[in-house]
Amino acid sequence: MSLVDTVRNTLVPVNKEGYRFIAIFFVVSLVLGFLWEPLMWIGFLLTAWCAYFFRDPDRMTPIDEDLVISPADGRVSAIANVTPPEELGLGSEPMLRVSVFMNVFDCHVNRAPMSGTIRRIAYRAGKFVNAELDKASHDNERNGLVIETRHGAIGVVQIAGLVARRILCWTSENASLEAGERFGLIRFGSRLDVFLPEGATPRVSVGQTAVAGETVLAEFGSAKGPVVSRRG
């Protein structure tokens, strides 16, 4: 293996959205170092954390149109049947919602849970309460995508959190997405909700760790029942 390959496999790529923040952290660290040297080292540690926050590793996404893949790294915080946000236009009937909460140490790049065409993108301003709370789905600032898939329309909602102050979405209406493809990012702690139509069976449990682009959240067309888990 060449030196270049070794470096590429050791260092995780950083998303370009993070370059500006990393540079700011680094410059501030140098300035603080002129005031008191220990502050510079603390600043360098925070700069390293910033680079870690904006990491954007490659993922191995399962190729199966019946699978719903996690759109975010984090912890599965809720699985319930609830009415989707009105702005998505998915109707007033409850849909299966799987929520993934991202803390400030999780990778925050968001990925498409299924392949399809984006039918709608709807942004809604709101509050910035703790994204782990159930009311965050309705009260917080959010950006929702409706993706038309072979199993019908699904909703993917980026929700700002207590610390998050910027939701980024890199795609547009009528664009096509492949499962696992990057479509956005939320800065500094947040949550992703996935709304699924009838026929989807959860394949995760509350409290389970999910990996964006890899973990199967739910499955269509399966005769198997809900996942049963145990702590161990």
Phi and psi in degrees as GROMACS dihedral restraints (atoms count N, CA, C in turn):
[ dihedral_restraints ]
;  ai    aj    ak    al  type     phi  dphi    fc
    3     4     5     6     1   -75.1    20    10
    4     5     6     7     1   166.1    20    10
    6     7     8     9     1   -61.9    20    10
    7     8     9    10     1   -38.9    20    10
    9    10    11    12     1   -62.1    20    10
   10    11    12    13     1   -44.4    20    10
   12    13    14    15     1   -63.8    20    10
   13    14    15    16     1   -38.4    20    10
   15    16    17    18     1   -62.7    20    10
   16    17    18    19     1   -45.4    20    10
   18    19    20    21     1   -64.5    20    10
   19    20    21    22     1   -42.2    20    10
   21    22    23    24     1   -63.4    20    10
   22    23    24    25     1   -36.4    20    10
   24    25    26    27     1   -81.1    20    10
   25    26    27    28     1   -18.7    20    10
   27    28    29    30     1   -91.6    20    10
   28    29    30    31     1   -42.5    20    10
   30    31    32    33     1   -92.2    20    10
   31    32    33    34     1   128.5    20    10
   33    34    35    36     1   -81.5    20    10
   34    35    36    37     1   132.7    20    10
   36    37    38    39     1   -58.7    20    10
   37    38    39    40     1   147.3    20    10
   39    40    41    42     1  -106.0    20    10
   40    41    42    43     1   132.4    20    10
   42    43    44    45     1   -66.0    20    10
   43    44    45    46     1   142.5    20    10
   45    46    47    48     1   -60.4    20    10
   46    47    48    49     1   -22.8    20    10
   48    49    50    51     1   -64.9    20    10
   49    50    51    52     1   -17.1    20    10
   51    52    53    54     1   -92.8    20    10
   52    53    54    55     1   -12.7    20    10
   54    55    56    57     1   -55.8    20    10
   55    56    57    58     1   -45.6    20    10
   57    58    59    60     1   -63.6    20    10
   58    59    60    61     1   -41.9    20    10
   60    61    62    63     1   -68.9    20    10
   61    62    63    64     1   -39.1    20    10
   63    64    65    66     1   -63.3    20    10
   64    65    66    67     1   -42.1    20    10
   66    67    68    69     1   -63.3    20    10
   67    68    69    70     1   -41.5    20    10
   69    70    71    72     1   -63.6    20    10
   70    71    72    73     1   -46.0    20    10
   72    73    74    75     1   -58.7    20    10
   73    74    75    76     1   -41.5    20    10
   75    76    77    78     1   -66.8    20    10
   76    77    78    79     1   -46.3    20    10
   78    79    80    81     1   -64.1    20    10
   79    80    81    82     1   -43.3    20    10
   81    82    83    84     1   -61.6    20    10
   82    83    84    85     1   -36.9    20    10
   84    85    86    87     1   -61.7    20    10
   85    86    87    88     1   -42.1    20    10
   87    88    89    90     1   -64.5    20    10
   88    89    90    91     1   -41.9    20    10
   90    91    92    93     1   -63.0    20    10
   91    92    93    94     1   -43.6    20    10
   93    94    95    96     1   -63.7    20    10
   94    95    96    97     1   -31.1    20    10
   96    97    98    99     1   -63.9    20    10
   97    98    99   100     1   -28.8    20    10
   99   100   101   102     1   -70.8    20    10
  100   101   102   103     1   -26.7    20    10
  102   103   104   105     1   -83.1    20    10
  103   104   105   106     1   -43.1    20    10
  105   106   107   108     1  -162.7    20    10
  106   107   108   109     1   119.4    20    10
  108   109   110   111     1   -55.8    20    10
  109   110   111   112     1   -41.8    20    10
  111   112   113   114     1   -57.2    20    10
  112   113   114   115     1   -31.0    20    10
  114   115   116   117     1   -64.3    20    10
  115   116   117   118     1   -33.0    20    10
  117   118   119   120     1   -63.9    20    10
  118   119   120   121     1   -42.6    20    10
  120   121   122   123     1   -68.6    20    10
  121   122   123   124     1   -36.3    20    10
  123   124   125   126     1   -63.2    20    10
  124   125   126   127     1   -41.4    20    10
  126   127   128   129     1   -62.6    20    10
  127   128   129   130     1   -38.6    20    10
  129   130   131   132     1   -65.0    20    10
  130   131   132   133     1   -36.4    20    10
  132   133   134   135     1   -64.1    20    10
  133   134   135   136     1   -40.9    20    10
  135   136   137   138     1   -68.0    20    10
  136   137   138   139     1   -33.5    20    10
  138   139   140   141     1   -64.5    20    10
  139   140   141   142     1   -41.0    20    10
  141   142   143   144     1   -63.9    20    10
  142   143   144   145     1   -40.4    20    10
  144   145   146   147     1   -62.5    20    10
  145   146   147   148     1   -40.9    20    10
  147   148   149   150     1   -60.9    20    10
  148   149   150   151     1   -43.5    20    10
  150   151   152   153     1   -63.0    20    10
  151   152   153   154     1   -39.1    20    10
  153   154   155   156     1   -65.8    20    10
  154   155   156   157     1   -39.2    20    10
  156   157   158   159     1   -61.3    20    10
  157   158   159   160     1   -40.3    20    10
  159   160   161   162     1   -91.1    20    10
  160   161   162   163     1    16.9    20    10
  162   163   164   165     1   -62.6    20    10
  163   164   165   166     1   150.3    20    10
  165   166   167   168     1  -143.1    20    10
  166   167   168   169     1    72.0    20    10
  168   169   170   171     1   -73.8    20    10
  169   170   171   172     1   156.8    20    10
  171   172   173   174     1   -72.5    20    10
  172   173   174   175     1   152.0    20    10
  174   175   176   177     1  -131.5    20    10
  175   176   177   178     1   152.9    20    10
  177   178   179   180     1   -98.7    20    10
  178   179   180   181     1   102.4    20    10
  180   181   182   183     1   -92.0    20    10
  181   182   183   184     1   127.8    20    10
  183   184   185   186     1   -59.2    20    10
  184   185   186   187     1   136.9    20    10
  186   187   188   189     1   -99.4    20    10
  187   188   189   190     1    93.4    20    10
  189   190   191   192     1  -162.9    20    10
  190   191   192   193     1   115.7    20    10
  192   193   194   195     1   -71.1    20    10
  193   194   195   196     1    -6.2    20    10
  195   196   197   198     1   -90.5    20    10
  196   197   198   199     1    -7.2    20    10
  198   199   200   201     1   -99.9    20    10
  199   200   201   202     1   143.8    20    10
  201   202   203   204     1  -107.7    20    10
  202   203   204   205     1   117.8    20    10
  204   205   206   207     1   -98.1    20    10
  205   206   207   208     1   145.2    20    10
  207   208   209   210     1   -60.4    20    10
  208   209   210   211     1   131.9    20    10
  210   211   212   213     1   -85.2    20    10
  211   212   213   214     1    -3.8    20    10
  213   214   215   216     1  -151.2    20    10
  214   215   216   217     1   153.1    20    10
  216   217   218   219     1   -77.4    20    10
  217   218   219   220     1   146.2    20    10
  219   220   221   222     1   147.7    20    10
  220   221   222   223     1  -157.5    20    10
  222   223   224   225     1  -112.7    20    10
  223   224   225   226     1   134.0    20    10
  225   226   227   228     1   -67.4    20    10
  226   227   228   229     1   110.9    20    10
  228   229   230   231     1   -97.6    20    10
  229   230   231   232     1   -19.7    20    10
  231   232   233   234     1  -162.1    20    10
  232   233   234   235     1   144.8    20    10
  234   235   236   237     1  -136.3    20    10
  235   236   237   238     1   115.1    20    10
  237   238   239   240     1  -158.5    20    10
  238   239   240   241     1   162.8    20    10
  240   241   242   243     1   -97.3    20    10
  241   242   243   244     1   111.8    20    10
  243   244   245   246     1  -137.9    20    10
  244   245   246   247     1   162.7    20    10
  246   247   248   249     1   -75.5    20    10
  247   248   249   250     1   129.8    20    10
  249   250   251   252     1   -68.9    20    10
  250   251   252   253     1   159.2    20    10
  252   253   254   255     1   -54.0    20    10
  253   254   255   256     1   139.9    20    10
  255   256   257   258     1   -58.9    20    10
  256   257   258   259     1   -36.3    20    10
  258   259   260   261     1   -68.1    20    10
  259   260   261   262     1   -14.8    20    10
  261   262   263   264     1   -76.3    20    10
  262   263   264   265     1   -21.7    20    10
  264   265   266   267     1    68.5    20    10
  265   266   267   268     1    31.8    20    10
  267   268   269   270     1   -96.4    20    10
  268   269   270   271     1     9.2    20    10
  270   271   272   273     1    96.0    20    10
  271   272   273   274     1   178.7    20    10
  273   274   275   276     1  -105.4    20    10
  274   275   276   277     1     1.1    20    10
  276   277   278   279     1   -83.7    20    10
  277   278   279   280     1   145.5    20    10
  279   280   281   282     1   -61.0    20    10
  280   281   282   283     1   144.3    20    10
  282   283   284   285     1  -126.1    20    10
  283   284   285   286     1   156.6    20    10
  285   286   287   288     1   -67.0    20    10
  286   287   288   289     1   123.7    20    10
  288   289   290   291     1  -116.6    20    10
  289   290   291   292     1   126.4    20    10
  291   292   293   294     1  -114.7    20    10
  292   293   294   295     1   122.8    20    10
  294   295   296   297     1  -109.3    20    10
  295   296   297   298     1   137.1    20    10
  297   298   299   300     1  -122.3    20    10
  298   299   300   301     1   118.5    20    10
  300   301   302   303     1   -94.8    20    10
  301   302   303   304     1   130.3    20    10
  303   304   305   306     1  -108.2    20    10
  304   305   306   307     1   123.3    20    10
  306   307   308   309     1   -90.5    20    10
  307   308   309   310     1  -179.1    20    10
  309   310   311   312     1   -71.6    20    10
  310   311   312   313     1    -4.6    20    10
  312   313   314   315     1  -103.2    20    10
  313   314   315   316     1    -5.8    20    10
  315   316   317   318     1   -83.9    20    10
  316   317   318   319     1   154.8    20    10
  318   319   320   321     1   -67.7    20    10
  319   320   321   322     1   131.3    20    10
  321   322   323   324     1  -105.4    20    10
  322   323   324   325     1    11.3    20    10
  324   325   326   327     1   -76.7    20    10
  325   326   327   328     1   129.9    20    10
  327   328   329   330     1   -98.3    20    10
  328   329   330   331     1   142.2    20    10
  330   331   332   333     1  -128.2    20    10
  331   332   333   334     1   151.6    20    10
  333   334   335   336     1   -66.3    20    10
  334   335   336   337     1   131.7    20    10
  336   337   338   339     1   -76.9    20    10
  337   338   339   340     1   -23.9    20    10
  339   340   341   342     1  -147.6    20    10
  340   341   342   343     1   160.2    20    10
  342   343   344   345     1   -78.9    20    10
  343   344   345   346     1   143.7    20    10
  345   346   347   348     1   167.2    20    10
  346   347   348   349     1  -170.6    20    10
  348   349   350   351     1  -110.3    20    10
  349   350   351   352     1   135.7    20    10
  351   352   353   354     1   -75.5    20    10
  352   353   354   355     1   115.1    20    10
  354   355   356   357     1   -88.3    20    10
  355   356   357   358     1   -31.2    20    10
  357   358   359   360     1  -155.1    20    10
  358   359   360   361     1   144.9    20    10
  360   361   362   363     1  -126.4    20    10
  361   362   363   364     1   123.9    20    10
  363   364   365   366     1  -131.6    20    10
  364   365   366   367     1   117.2    20    10
  366   367   368   369     1   -98.0    20    10
  367   368   369   370     1   142.5    20    10
  369   370   371   372     1  -140.0    20    10
  370   371   372   373     1   124.8    20    10
  372   373   374   375     1   -70.2    20    10
  373   374   375   376     1   156.5    20    10
  375   376   377   378     1  -175.0    20    10
  376   377   378   379     1  -161.6    20    10
  378   379   380   381     1   -85.5    20    10
  379   380   381   382     1  -176.8    20    10
  381   382   383   384     1  -133.5    20    10
  382   383   384   385     1    53.2    20    10
  384   385   386   387     1   -79.4    20    10
  385   386   387   388     1   169.4    20    10
  387   388   389   390     1   -52.8    20    10
  388   389   390   391     1   122.2    20    10
  390   391   392   393     1   -66.9    20    10
  391   392   393   394     1   -14.5    20    10
  393   394   395   396     1   -73.9    20    10
  394   395   396   397     1   -23.3    20    10
  396   397   398   399     1   -71.6    20    10
  397   398   399   400     1   142.4    20    10
  399   400   401   402     1   -61.9    20    10
  400   401   402   403     1   -34.4    20    10
  402   403   404   405     1   -68.0    20    10
  403   404   405   406     1   -13.0    20    10
  405   406   407   408     1   -61.4    20    10
  406   407   408   409     1   -28.6    20    10
  408   409   410   411     1   -61.5    20    10
  409   410   411   412     1   -28.7    20    10
  411   412   413   414     1  -106.7    20    10
  412   413   414   415     1   -31.6    20    10
  414   415   416   417     1   -92.0    20    10
  415   416   417   418     1   -30.3    20    10
  417   418   419   420     1   -82.5    20    10
  418   419   420   421     1   160.4    20    10
  420   421   422   423     1   -58.4    20    10
  421   422   423   424     1   139.0    20    10
  423   424   425   426     1  -155.0    20    10
  424   425   426   427     1   161.7    20    10
  426   427   428   429     1  -135.9    20    10
  427   428   429   430     1   121.1    20    10
  429   430   431   432     1  -112.3    20    10
  430   431   432   433     1   141.8    20    10
  432   433   434   435     1  -117.2    20    10
  433   434   435   436     1   136.8    20    10
  435   436   437   438     1  -108.7    20    10
  436   437   438   439     1   118.7    20    10
  438   439   440   441     1  -111.9    20    10
  439   440   441   442     1   125.1    20    10
  441   442   443   444     1   -85.0    20    10
  442   443   444   445     1   117.1    20    10
  444   445   446   447     1  -118.3    20    10
  445   446   447   448     1   177.9    20    10
  447   448   449   450     1   -66.7    20    10
  448   449   450   451     1   -17.4    20    10
  450   451   452   453     1  -103.0    20    10
  451   452   453   454     1    11.9    20    10
  453   454   455   456     1   107.4    20    10
  454   455   456   457     1  -174.1    20    10
  456   457   458   459     1   -81.0    20    10
  457   458   459   460     1   134.8    20    10
  459   460   461   462     1  -121.0    20    10
  460   461   462   463     1   155.9    20    10
  462   463   464   465     1  -112.8    20    10
  463   464   465   466     1   139.9    20    10
  465   466   467   468     1  -129.0    20    10
  466   467   468   469     1   118.8    20    10
  468   469   470   471     1  -118.9    20    10
  469   470   471   472     1   121.9    20    10
  471   472   473   474     1   -87.0    20    10
  472   473   474   475     1   123.7    20    10
  474   475   476   477     1  -119.0    20    10
  475   476   477   478     1   125.4    20    10
  477   478   479   480     1   -69.2    20    10
  478   479   480   481     1   155.3    20    10
  480   481   482   483     1  -117.9    20    10
  481   482   483   484     1  -160.5    20    10
  483   484   485   486     1   -64.9    20    10
  484   485   486   487     1   -37.0    20    10
  486   487   488   489     1  -101.7    20    10
  487   488   489   490     1   -30.3    20    10
  489   490   491   492     1   -62.1    20    10
  490   491   492   493     1   137.7    20    10
  492   493   494   495     1  -135.1    20    10
  493   494   495   496     1     9.9    20    10
  495   496   497   498     1  -154.4    20    10
  496   497   498   499     1   119.7    20    10
  498   499   500   501     1  -102.6    20    10
  499   500   501   502     1   127.0    20    10
  501   502   503   504     1  -112.6    20    10
  502   503   504   505     1   134.9    20    10
  504   505   506   507     1  -131.1    20    10
  505   506   507   508     1   122.1    20    10
  507   508   509   510     1   -99.7    20    10
  508   509   510   511     1     3.6    20    10
  510   511   512   513     1  -113.2    20    10
  511   512   513   514     1  -176.5    20    10
  513   514   515   516     1  -145.8    20    10
  514   515   516   517     1   165.0    20    10
  516   517   518   519     1   -62.5    20    10
  517   518   519   520     1   143.0    20    10
  519   520   521   522     1    76.5    20    10
  520   521   522   523     1    -0.4    20    10
  522   523   524   525     1   -78.5    20    10
  523   524   525   526     1   155.4    20    10
  525   526   527   528     1  -100.9    20    10
  526   527   528   529     1   140.6    20    10
  528   529   530   531     1  -124.8    20    10
  529   530   531   532     1   142.8    20    10
  531   532   533   534     1   -96.9    20    10
  532   533   534   535     1   148.3    20    10
  534   535   536   537     1   -54.8    20    10
  535   536   537   538     1   130.4    20    10
  537   538   539   540     1    89.1    20    10
  538   539   540   541     1    -5.5    20    10
  540   541   542   543     1   -75.7    20    10
  541   542   543   544     1   139.9    20    10
  543   544   545   546     1   -67.7    20    10
  544   545   546   547     1   135.4    20    10
  546   547   548   549     1  -133.5    20    10
  547   548   549   550     1    -9.0    20    10
  549   550   551   552     1  -178.1    20    10
  550   551   552   553     1  -173.6    20    10
  552   553   554   555     1  -160.2    20    10
  553   554   555   556     1   146.9    20    10
  555   556   557   558     1  -123.2    20    10
  556   557   558   559     1   130.8    20    10
  558   559   560   561     1   -88.4    20    10
  559   560   561   562     1   120.6    20    10
  561   562   563   564     1    72.9    20    10
  562   563   564   565     1    64.2    20    10
  564   565   566   567     1    90.2    20    10
  565   566   567   568     1   120.0    20    10
  567   568   569   570     1  -172.8    20    10
  568   569   570   571     1  -160.3    20    10
  570   571   572   573     1  -154.6    20    10
  571   572   573   574     1   150.3    20    10
  573   574   575   576     1  -120.7    20    10
  574   575   576   577     1   130.4    20    10
  576   577   578   579     1  -109.9    20    10
  577   578   579   580     1   135.9    20    10
  579   580   581   582     1  -116.9    20    10
  580   581   582   583     1   123.7    20    10
  582   583   584   585     1  -105.7    20    10
  583   584   585   586     1   125.3    20    10
  585   586   587   588     1  -122.0    20    10
  586   587   588   589     1   141.6    20    10
  588   589   590   591     1   -74.8    20    10
  589   590   591   592     1   176.1    20    10
  591   592   593   594     1   -57.9    20    10
  592   593   594   595     1   141.4    20    10
  594   595   596   597     1   109.8    20    10
  595   596   597   598     1   -11.5    20    10
  597   598   599   600     1   -90.0    20    10
  598   599   600   601     1   134.7    20    10
  600   601   602   603     1  -114.8    20    10
  601   602   603   604     1   126.2    20    10
  603   604   605   606     1   -60.4    20    10
  604   605   606   607     1   143.1    20    10
  606   607   608   609     1  -122.9    20    10
  607   608   609   610     1    14.8    20    10
  609   610   611   612     1  -133.9    20    10
  610   611   612   613     1   169.9    20    10
  612   613   614   615     1  -124.0    20    10
  613   614   615   616     1   155.2    20    10
  615   616   617   618     1   -59.4    20    10
  616   617   618   619     1   133.3    20    10
  618   619   620   621     1    97.4    20    10
  619   620   621   622     1   -14.5    20    10
  621   622   623   624     1   -73.8    20    10
  622   623   624   625     1   145.5    20    10
  624   625   626   627     1   -83.3    20    10
  625   626   627   628     1   132.3    20    10
  627   628   629   630     1  -113.0    20    10
  628   629   630   631     1   147.5    20    10
  630   631   632   633     1  -117.5    20    10
  631   632   633   634     1   122.7    20    10
  633   634   635   636     1   -58.8    20    10
  634   635   636   637     1   133.3    20    10
  636   637   638   639     1    80.9    20    10
  637   638   639   640     1    -1.4    20    10
  639   640   641   642     1  -132.9    20    10
  640   641   642   643     1   -47.4    20    10
  642   643   644   645     1   -71.3    20    10
  643   644   645   646     1   131.6    20    10
  645   646   647   648     1   -83.3    20    10
  646   647   648   649     1   116.0    20    10
  648   649   650   651     1   -84.0    20    10
  649   650   651   652     1   -38.1    20    10
  651   652   653   654     1  -155.4    20    10
  652   653   654   655     1   169.9    20    10
  654   655   656   657     1  -142.8    20    10
  655   656   657   658     1   141.2    20    10
  657   658   659   660     1   -99.6    20    10
  658   659   660   661     1   148.0    20    10
  660   661   662   663     1    73.4    20    10
  661   662   663   664     1    22.5    20    10
  663   664   665   666     1  -102.5    20    10
  664   665   666   667     1   140.2    20    10
  666   667   668   669     1   -86.5    20    10
  667   668   669   670     1    -7.7    20    10
  669   670   671   672     1   -74.5    20    10
  670   671   672   673     1   152.7    20    10
  672   673   674   675     1   -82.4    20    10
  673   674   675   676     1  -176.6    20    10
  675   676   677   678     1   -58.9    20    10
  676   677   678   679     1   153.8    20    10
  678   679   680   681     1   -69.3    20    10
  679   680   681   682     1   134.7    20    10
  681   682   683   684     1  -109.7    20    10
  682   683   684   685     1   130.6    20    10
  684   685   686   687     1  -124.4    20    10
  685   686   687   688     1   164.1    20    10
  687   688   689   690     1  -143.4    20    10
  688   689   690   691     1   151.6    20    10
  690   691   692   693     1   -82.7    20    10
  691   692   693   694     1   135.4    20    10
